[in-house]
Amino acid sequence: MMCGRRANWTSHGSRRRRRSLQAAGTHPGAARLGLWLGHTGSERALLIGPVLLILIVELVNSAIEATVDRIGFERHALAGLAKDIGSAAVLMSFVLLAAVWLLVLLGR
């Protein structure tokens, strides 16, 4: 597991490192907030689950981008489509996070 994180950190440029730092600062904070805001074990699990899902989807997206970049840097429609779909998956995981948090916190 650490090899993947280390590879993600060392194989990408400063933009990716900055994004990784932002994610590392945001996700643990959100997880701690979920632990604090959740009243029951089920609520805590529902609040923390999407945060972990975002980390997983970010890693998968990084793997897709690395694979596409490994194949070649020339522009190709399918390469762009693969990267766009990976980015859309990250966006949808954030939408899921917002929806779950709203439903849990406003549904009390």
Legacy VTK file of the C-alpha trace (Angstrom):
# vtk DataFile Version 3.0
C-alpha trace
ASCII
DATASET POLYDATA
POINTS 108 float
0.000 0.000 0.000
2.759 2.437 0.860
4.516 1.641 -2.419
1.502 2.958 -4.315
1.391 6.144 -2.286
5.126 6.609 -2.634
4.921 6.017 -6.390
2.058 8.495 -6.653
4.099 11.072 -4.746
7.395 10.658 -6.609
6.181 10.079 -10.157
4.121 13.216 -10.640
4.918 16.898 -10.861
4.453 19.707 -8.391
0.791 20.188 -9.321
0.018 16.617 -8.330
2.069 16.938 -5.136
0.166 20.062 -4.159
-3.129 18.274 -4.804
-1.963 15.277 -2.756
-1.059 17.554 0.145
-4.449 19.229 -0.038
-6.175 15.847 -0.088
-4.075 14.573 2.802
-5.002 17.628 4.849
-8.667 17.580 3.913
-9.558 13.907 4.181
-8.265 13.222 7.705
-9.951 16.425 8.845
-13.215 15.301 7.289
-12.850 11.870 8.874
-12.274 13.420 12.303
-15.260 15.709 11.755
-17.360 12.681 10.820
-16.335 10.937 14.027
-17.245 14.007 16.028
-20.575 14.726 14.289
-21.845 11.151 14.168
-23.960 10.193 17.161
-24.114 6.456 16.500
-21.717 3.977 15.006
-23.853 3.812 11.867
-23.769 7.575 11.416
-20.019 7.650 11.915
-19.558 4.891 9.340
-21.792 6.718 6.871
-19.894 9.974 7.362
-16.416 8.430 7.119
-17.115 5.935 4.307
-17.343 8.482 1.472
-14.144 10.163 2.675
-12.277 6.879 2.292
-13.980 6.309 -1.056
-12.593 9.625 -2.311
-9.064 8.500 -1.410
-9.603 5.205 -3.250
-11.023 6.884 -6.354
-8.171 9.421 -6.358
-5.650 6.565 -6.356
-7.481 4.773 -9.182
-7.613 8.028 -11.154
-3.873 8.490 -10.658
-3.304 4.936 -11.890
-5.399 5.606 -15.000
-3.503 8.808 -15.726
-0.130 7.111 -15.213
-1.117 4.270 -17.533
-2.333 6.624 -20.240
0.817 8.737 -19.914
2.963 5.588 -20.101
1.360 4.592 -23.384
2.231 7.919 -24.945
1.990 11.675 -24.615
0.524 12.329 -28.059
-3.093 13.407 -28.043
-5.601 10.644 -28.646
-9.368 10.727 -28.196
-9.480 7.531 -26.132
-6.653 8.683 -23.867
-8.484 11.929 -23.203
-11.714 10.027 -22.632
-10.043 7.719 -20.093
-8.645 10.685 -18.163
-11.987 12.509 -18.299
-13.852 9.473 -16.995
-11.349 9.108 -14.147
-11.806 12.765 -13.233
-15.588 12.371 -13.425
-15.353 9.451 -10.994
-13.512 11.695 -8.532
-16.174 14.383 -8.951
-18.969 11.862 -8.399
-17.303 10.619 -5.215
-17.339 14.198 -3.899
-21.030 14.485 -4.869
-21.678 11.259 -2.948
-19.820 12.682 0.049
-21.955 15.829 0.024
-25.202 13.889 -0.409
-24.464 11.427 2.396
-23.353 14.152 4.783
-26.462 16.236 4.044
-28.799 13.274 4.458
-27.200 12.131 7.705
-26.815 15.556 9.297
-30.124 17.055 8.167
-32.094 13.849 8.703
-31.869 14.004 12.478
LINES 1 109
108 0 1 2 3 4 5 6 7 8 9 10 11 12 13 14 15 16 17 18 19 20 21 22 23 24 25 26 27 28 29 30 31 32 33 34 35 36 37 38 39 40 41 42 43 44 45 46 47 48 49 50 51 52 53 54 55 56 57 58 59 60 61 62 63 64 65 66 67 68 69 70 71 72 73 74 75 76 77 78 79 80 81 82 83 84 85 86 87 88 89 90 91 92 93 94 95 96 97 98 99 100 101 102 103 104 105 106 107
